[in-house]
Amino acid sequence: MGGLNIEGRLRDRAKVLGGKVALPEATDLRTVAAARKMHSSGVAHPILIGDQDGVLRSCREVGLGPKSVEIVDPMRDGRREQLAQLYYTKRSAKGMTREAALDALASPLLWGGLLVASGAADACVAGAVYTTSEVIRTGLHTIGMREGIKTVSGAFLMILPNFGGRINHPLLFADAGVVPDPTPEQLADIAESSAATFHRLTGETPRVALLSFSTRGSAESESTVKVVGAMQVLKDRMVEFAYDGELQLDAAVIPDIAARKAPGSPLAGKANVLVFPNLDAGNIGYKLTQRFAGATALGPLLQGLARPMNDLSRGCTADDIELVAACALLMGS
């Protein structure tokens, strides 16, 4: 993924898809400003979900003509019965009744998930107001998991200003937002999802490092045993991407050190997807890279769902929302 502006390339690639993005926080001015950006740039066709009167007020405040976007009012839309039936079908085994499903459709977030599940939208982006747990739970209840994956995880696309002689170097960090202490099977799920995410966002071949404080048995602990177990799961699954572990960070990303610490590694010190052994390490790692190296952090990008439903930081800007929407469309492509 060459060029000096990876964010611009993400937007350009998303434009080609012509996708629809559901935005359930449509009375939040940042979200409506992001919809204006999506419409004017052509990144996506935004669907604003919320009380129609409130959405129209927000549109006026940010200078967005209401005819520029699709507005969905959960209490007035003619698809309520259809989507309530879809939700009931998905949740009836958990005790959901038809009446409860219809009542639940008062939620714009639930509408967003169901529009994606029904194919009326290509992705949903929320989290400026809703919590991460609300976004994940809605995604699980409406869209469900991708085949072969049982773990939802959170990744960050990190764009380093300069690393290894490359300007604007992309790396993917996971899990940095969802699973506190993944099992070997969950780590393997995270590795699989992250490889797919990195390829879809950058077009580059993923090279996945399962990180530890140890390199290939140089130390042993409960944590290293877990990473070694994840390696075995990936081997049993016969995944097609290059991976290695357990590796210390320097052995994963510095070729000279890899040659000494992990000779013969299929990554050869050129990993571009970093899978951390737990949420502490992943979250600290991405923030260190963001703050000390001046990297751009795009995410958290939710992985593992059958179709894209992405989270946002509640401190996000309109630009952040537009870019996460572009990423969501690419993740579903």
C-alpha positions in Angstrom: 0.0 0.0 0.0 2.2 2.7 -1.2 1.9 6.5 -1.3 2.1 9.1 1.4 -1.5 9.1 2.6 -2.8 5.8 3.6 -6.0 7.3 5.0 -6.6 8.8 1.5 -6.1 5.5 -0.1 -8.5 3.8 2.3 -11.1 6.4 1.3 -10.4 6.0 -2.4 -10.8 2.2 -2.3 -14.0 2.5 -0.3 -15.5 4.9 -2.9 -15.2 2.2 -5.5 -17.5 -0.1 -3.5 -20.4 2.4 -3.4 -21.6 0.9 -0.1 -24.2 1.9 2.4 -23.2 2.6 6.0 -25.8 2.6 8.8 -25.2 5.4 11.5 -27.4 4.8 14.5 -26.2 7.9 16.4 -27.8 10.3 14.1 -28.6 13.0 16.6 -24.9 13.3 17.5 -23.5 16.2 15.6 -20.2 14.4 14.9 -22.0 11.6 13.3 -24.1 13.8 11.1 -21.0 15.8 10.1 -19.4 12.5 9.2 -22.4 11.7 7.1 -22.0 15.0 5.3 -18.3 14.1 4.6 -19.2 10.6 3.3 -21.8 12.1 1.0 -19.6 14.9 -0.4 -16.5 12.7 -0.8 -18.4 9.6 -2.0 -16.8 7.3 0.5 -20.2 5.8 1.4 -24.0 6.3 1.2 -24.9 7.2 4.8 -28.1 6.0 6.5 -28.9 8.1 9.5 -31.1 6.3 12.1 -33.0 8.1 14.8 -36.0 10.2 15.6 -36.7 12.0 12.3 -37.3 15.4 13.9 -34.1 15.2 15.9 -32.1 14.0 12.9 -33.4 16.8 10.7 -32.4 19.3 13.4 -28.9 17.9 13.5 -28.7 18.0 9.7 -29.6 21.7 9.7 -26.9 22.4 12.3 -24.1 20.9 10.3 -25.4 22.1 6.9 -26.4 18.7 5.5 -29.3 18.7 3.1 -31.8 15.9 4.2 -32.2 14.8 0.6 -28.4 14.0 0.6 -28.8 11.0 2.9 -31.3 8.3 3.8 -33.0 8.9 7.1 -34.6 6.0 9.0 -37.0 6.7 11.9 -37.3 3.4 13.9 -40.8 4.3 14.9 -42.1 5.2 11.5 -40.2 3.0 9.0 -42.4 0.6 7.0 -39.8 -2.3 7.6 -40.5 -2.6 11.3 -42.5 -5.8 11.0 -40.1 -7.3 8.6 -37.0 -6.6 10.8 -38.8 -7.6 14.0 -39.5 -11.0 12.4 -35.8 -11.2 11.4 -34.8 -10.4 15.0 -37.3 -12.8 16.5 -36.0 -15.6 14.2 -32.4 -14.9 15.4 -33.2 -14.7 19.1 -36.3 -16.9 19.6 -34.1 -19.8 20.9 -33.0 -17.4 23.7 -36.6 -16.7 24.7 -37.3 -13.7 22.5 -41.0 -13.2 21.7 -42.4 -11.5 18.6 -43.8 -8.7 20.8 -40.4 -8.2 22.5 -38.7 -8.1 19.2 -41.0 -5.4 17.9 -40.5 -3.4 21.1 -36.7 -3.7 20.8 -36.8 -2.0 17.4 -37.2 1.3 19.1 -33.4 1.2 19.4 -31.5 2.9 16.5 -28.5 0.7 17.3 -30.5 -2.5 16.9 -31.9 -1.1 13.6 -28.4 -0.6 12.4 -27.4 -4.2 13.1 -30.6 -5.5 11.5 -30.2 -3.3 8.3 -26.7 -5.0 7.9 -28.1 -8.4 8.7 -30.9 -8.0 6.1 -28.6 -6.6 3.4 -30.1 -3.2 3.4 -26.8 -1.7 4.6 -23.3 -3.0 4.0 -21.9 -1.9 7.4 -22.8 -0.2 10.6 -20.6 2.2 12.6 -21.4 3.2 16.2 -19.7 4.0 19.4 -19.6 7.8 19.6 -22.5 7.5 22.1 -23.1 3.8 22.6 -20.5 1.7 24.6 -18.3 -0.9 23.1 -20.2 -3.6 24.9 -23.5 -2.4 23.5 -22.1 -2.4 20.0 -20.6 -5.9 20.3 -23.7 -7.3 21.9 -25.9 -5.9 19.1 -23.6 -7.2 16.4 -23.7 -10.7 17.9 -27.5 -10.6 18.3 -28.2 -9.3 14.8 -25.3 -10.2 12.5 -23.7 -13.1 14.2 -20.3 -14.6 13.9 -18.2 -15.3 10.7 -18.1 -19.0 9.8 -15.3 -20.8 11.6 -14.7 -18.0 14.1 -16.1 -17.9 17.6 -14.3 -14.8 18.9 -15.1 -11.1 18.5 -11.9 -9.1 18.8 -10.8 -5.5 18.4 -8.0 -4.4 16.1 -6.2 -1.1 15.4 -4.7 -0.3 12.0 -1.5 1.6 13.1 0.1 3.9 10.6 3.7 4.6 11.6 5.2 7.8 10.1 8.5 6.1 9.4 9.5 2.5 10.2 12.1 0.3 8.6 12.8 2.9 5.9 9.1 3.0 4.9 7.0 6.2 5.1 3.5 5.6 6.6 4.1 2.0 7.5 0.9 0.0 8.2 0.7 -2.5 11.0 -2.3 -4.2 12.6 -2.5 -4.7 16.4 -4.9 -7.1 18.0 -6.6 -7.7 20.3 -6.5 -4.2 21.7 -10.1 -3.7 22.8 -12.2 -6.7 23.6 -10.9 -10.0 25.0 -9.1 -9.6 28.4 -7.3 -12.9 28.5 -7.8 -15.0 25.4 -7.4 -18.8 25.4 -5.2 -20.5 22.8 -8.3 -21.0 20.6 -9.3 -17.4 21.0 -5.8 -16.2 20.1 -5.9 -18.4 17.0 -9.3 -16.8 16.1 -7.8 -13.3 16.6 -4.9 -14.2 14.4 -7.2 -15.4 11.6 -9.4 -12.4 11.8 -6.5 -10.0 11.9 -4.8 -11.5 8.9 -8.1 -11.1 6.9 -8.6 -7.5 8.2 -5.0 -6.5 7.3 -5.3 -7.8 3.8 -8.7 -6.2 3.1 -7.6 -2.8 4.4 -4.2 -2.6 2.9 -4.2 -5.1 0.0 -0.9 -6.5 1.4 0.0 -10.1 2.3 -0.4 -10.6 6.1 2.5 -11.9 8.1 1.3 -12.7 11.6 3.4 -12.7 14.7 2.0 -14.1 18.0 3.9 -12.0 20.5 5.3 -12.9 24.0 8.1 -11.9 26.3 9.8 -15.1 25.1 11.1 -16.2 21.7 10.7 -19.8 20.9 11.0 -21.2 24.4 13.6 -18.8 25.8 11.3 -18.6 28.8 8.3 -20.5 30.0 5.2 -19.3 31.8 1.4 -19.7 31.6 1.4 -16.9 29.1 4.0 -18.5 26.8 2.3 -21.9 27.0 -0.9 -20.2 25.8 0.8 -18.7 22.8 2.4 -22.0 21.9 -1.0 -23.5 22.1 -2.4 -21.0 19.7 0.3 -21.8 17.3 -0.8 -25.4 17.4 -4.4 -24.5 16.8 -3.4 -22.5 13.7 -1.3 -25.4 12.5 -4.3 -27.8 13.0 -6.5 -25.4 11.0 -4.0 -25.3 8.2 -4.4 -21.5 7.7 -2.8 -20.2 4.5 -1.1 -17.0 5.8 2.4 -16.9 7.2 2.6 -16.9 11.0 5.1 -17.5 13.8 5.4 -17.5 17.6 6.1 -17.2 20.3 8.1 -14.2 19.4 9.4 -11.1 21.2 8.5 -7.9 19.4 12.0 -7.2 18.1 12.3 -10.7 16.7 9.0 -10.1 14.9 9.7 -6.8 13.2 13.5 -6.4 13.0 15.1 -8.7 10.4 18.6 -8.7 11.9 17.3 -9.7 15.3 15.0 -12.3 13.8 18.0 -13.9 12.1 19.7 -14.3 15.5 16.7 -15.1 17.8 14.4 -16.9 15.4 16.4 -18.3 12.5 14.3 -19.8 9.8 11.2 -17.9 10.8 8.7 -17.6 8.0 8.3 -13.9 9.0 12.0 -13.1 8.9 11.5 -10.1 11.1 8.9 -8.6 8.7 5.6 -9.1 10.6 2.9 -6.7 9.8 0.1 -8.2 12.0 0.9 -8.3 15.7 -1.2 -10.5 18.0 -0.7 -9.7 21.7 -1.1 -12.4 24.4 -3.7 -10.4 26.3 -5.7 -7.2 26.4 -3.2 -5.4 28.7 -0.4 -5.9 26.3 -2.4 -5.0 23.2 -4.0 -1.9 24.6 -0.7 -0.6 26.1 1.1 -1.5 22.9 -1.1 0.5 20.6 -1.2 3.5 22.9 2.6 3.5 23.3 3.0 3.4 19.5 0.4 6.1 19.0 1.8 8.5 21.6 5.6 7.9 21.4 6.0 7.1 17.7 3.3 9.5 16.5 1.4 6.7 14.8 -2.2 7.1 13.6 -4.5 4.6 15.3 -7.6 3.6 13.3 -10.1 1.6 15.3 -11.1 -0.2 17.3 -12.2 -2.3 14.3 -14.4 -5.2 15.4 -13.4 -8.5 13.9 -15.1 -11.9 13.8 -18.7 -10.8 12.9 -20.2 -12.2 9.6 -20.6 -8.6 8.3 -19.0 -5.4 9.4 -20.2 -3.5 12.5 -17.5 -1.2 13.7 -17.0 0.5 17.1 -15.7 4.0 17.7 -14.0 5.8 20.5 -16.4 8.0 22.3 -13.8 10.8 21.8 -14.0 10.4 18.0 -14.2 13.2 15.5 -16.3 13.4 12.3 -13.1 12.6 10.4 -12.6 9.5 12.5 -16.1 8.3 11.9 -15.8 8.7 8.1 -12.5 6.8 8.1 -13.8 3.9 10.3 -16.8 3.7 7.9 -14.4 3.4 5.0 -12.6 0.6 6.8 -15.8 -1.1 7.6 -16.8 -1.2 3.9 -13.4 -2.6 3.0 -13.6 -5.3 5.8 -16.8 -6.5 4.2 -15.6 -6.5 0.6 
